[in-house]
Amino acid sequence: MNDICGENITNLYHYTDFNAMRGIITNGEIWLWNLRRMNDSQEMQYFINELKIAVKKQIAPDEYGRMEKMFAENLKDFDRLSSYASCFSEYADDAAQWSRYAKGGMGVCISFNKNLLAKIGEAGHAPLCRVSYSKNCDNLEIVQEIASLIKNGTGEKIRETFNRLVTSSPLFKHPSFISEKEWRLVSLPYNVSEYLGEPHFFVEETNIKKYYILNLRKVCESLDIRYSDLFEEICIGPQARVTREVLSDYFTATGISELCGKIKMSECPLKRF
């Protein structure tokens, strides 16, 4: 699951509002949200569906029934499982990201040092992974593995393979989302509380959302990482009412004046309608 390729990428960007920025930077908390409650209705399920299509190409028609039975038996609890994740993009100062995730450009974009974020994710049981937007799964090694298991697999090997399948499912999304160029700090779908601690709940007027917390400050301290080094830049949105001076005063007042020199204004000409 720990796929952090993309060696040429040095920064990752998280678009959000100023209140969430306070939670991330000042409080030192990244919140990991339920992937099945995000804006992709096929989260985690897309990979399973595409995998079945790819496996069918590798087996004979008279083996289809055996394949369906194997998937049903080993994924019977899959719909009740969910990974929790915090999402990032490869794109800086991107109009679509501002519009979709930062209150129509009125929020902020936090630039993270990718290598430090990866170390923190690994230590905090939420590894940093790159999302794949492949149109099919034909070339994946696991396809051949499952095709072979359908022919002559044993119970233990089948369970091991399907556990890896479930663990990988949060890292594949429908190609229509490719413009997001997404990376994720993502939990294992099994025993989430065992690794991330007790869940928390965000109560809104019409909804209650469950989430887990990755404590950035605590993990930085344990890894001997200077906390301010995690943040490469804080970009104020193109429609934000917050000025560079106000944000600088805020960072100074909250004891993280090291970030004052990392503030910039968006150059995106995003227009609100």
Secondary structure, DSSP 8 states (H G I E B T S, - for coil): ------TT--EEEEEE-HHHHIIIIIS-EEEEEEGGGSS-TTTTHHHHHHHHHHHHTTS-GGGHHHHHHHHHHHSTTGGG---EEEEEES-SS-HHHHHHHTGGGTSEEEEEEHHHHHHHHHHTT--EEE-B--S--TT-HHHHHHHHHHHH--HHHHHHHHHHHHHHGGGB--GGGGGG-EEEEE--SSSHHHHH-S-EEEE-SS-EEEEEEEEHHHHHHHHT--GGGGEEEEEE-TT-S--HHHHHHHHHHTT-GGGGGGEEE--------
